[in-house]
């Protein structure tokens, strides 16, 4: 059985709110965890995904890597992953299902992140699924939210189609949190994980709710409040038209 943590953040550039660089996160996963598959998902910043993919390809790592981005949209956050490294910029602040469809049209896979925030995200998902829309899975456990929020999350998605693959992510903004939640799946690498998503054979696992060091928590809070990634993404869109 493989172990995947596909929700983590870096300090790749001035718009990111993680505490370590891509290289530092890779080194930690390589040396300090038993993960088979790892993903980085900086907020509204596909540049991290591109840089990480190139660093991973140049290295010799024992784990597989799935580049991604966490996209802010009209109903919350969406984790978008790019199998094979075909990475595109995903526009921010669009309607939820528009963003899902955009990702799918570009060969990406899409999973709602911590679908307890905001409270209208799960109803948005439920209505779309009832109308035949498609998701590749849903984050059923997030180690970065409170225990009370996790209870609400679990209650909210309990009524969703049981065939929709459930995953778990650490939402690590510091390397100390990597692996605090993970997805267990048959096999080991990226291809096996994608097959498990499609077949609904993933299992979401919570190990612990990490407490970040004070300096790490302060940095993440300051960056997320003053330099949200969606602002940069909107600026990029405006200047490249």
ABEGO torsion letter per residue (X at the ends): XBBBBABBBBAABAABABABBAAAAAAAAAAABABABBBBBBBGBAAAAAAAAAAAAABBBABBBBBBBBBBBAAEBBBBBBBGGBBBBBBBGBBAAAAAAAAAAAGBBBBBBGAAOBAAAAAAAAAAAAAGBBBAEBBABBAABBAAAAAAAAAAAAABBAABBBBBBAGBABAAABGABBBBBBEABAAAAAAAAAAGABBBBBABBBBBBAAAAAAAAAAAAABBAAAAAAAAAAAAX
